[in-house]
Amino acid sequence: MSKLSFAALVVAVAFSGVASAQSSDPRGACKADYDKFCAGIAPGGGKVIACLNAKRDQLSASCKTALDSRKK
């Protein structure tokens, strides 16, 4: 494997890890859904997560994935 190919592989793996981390973080992945469905809910005590779960059928795919990753 050439040095250039190896470097490209390392960069691709690094970026896939960053994308994965962002999609599993509910604060980032669910921001738009929070703003749309739960903006009046103050954080604390799991109230925001409960609100998002109540609207689950209307959430974005990335938010659903992030919420599911919290359950594991």
FENSUL-V827543 format. One record per run of one state. SS is the DSSP state (h for helix, s for strand, l for the rest). FROM is the first residue (numbers start at 1). TO is the last residue. Records with the same first field share a line. If there is no record, write none. Layout:
BEGIN
SS=FROM-TO, FROM-TO
END
This chain:
BEGIN
l=1-2, 24-25, 30-30, 38-46, 55-55, 59-60, 72-72
h=3-23, 26-29, 31-37, 47-54, 56-58, 61-71
END
